Amino acid sequence: MEQSVGSLQEQALKRKERLKALRGRQLQVRDGEEGEPDRKKERAEEEAEEERHRELKLRNYTPEDEELKERQVPKAKPASVEDKVKDQLEAAKPESVIEEVDLANLAPRKPDWDLKRDVAKKLEKLERRTQKAIAELIRDRLKGSEEELAGAVGAIGVTAEGDSD
């Protein structure tokens, strides 16, 4: 078993060396094709980022050294809390109370209110038809009473003529 473990380690080392060689070749090919300016830009950006991260910022510490005093961050002034509190209190004030209260909205609805609402359109159509039918009946009666009146007037006229003769 020890021999196989040793041979496995040797194979692993050989693989690592081959991978390093491949990576090196790939980097050389890329540098040749793309050119070195891109690499230089990337390196410069990385160095600039590192410098930014390394830059010392002193917020709470007051240094005695002049160079460090330049890096001291100016003290922040607290924001006015009173203005914010006033704004929140004004926003929280209740709106003026409605002077007129609609009792229909306050009263509880009857259990069949939704049924009435759904049938209301159909009832409107029926109501119109009913009104038309009633109007026709009244016209018919008026025509009938006019004929009776005409007959009565005619009968009175006939009797009056008979009396005057």
Secondary structure, DSSP 4 states (H G I P E B T S, - for coil): -HHHHHHHHHHHHHHHHHHHHHHHHHHHHHHHHH-HHHHHHHHHHHHHHHHHHH---BSS---SSHHHHHTBPPPPPPP-HHHHHHHHHHHHSPPPPPSS--HHHHSPPPTTHHHHHHHHHHHHHHHHHHHHHHHHHHHHHHHHHHHHHHHHHHHHHHHHHHHH-
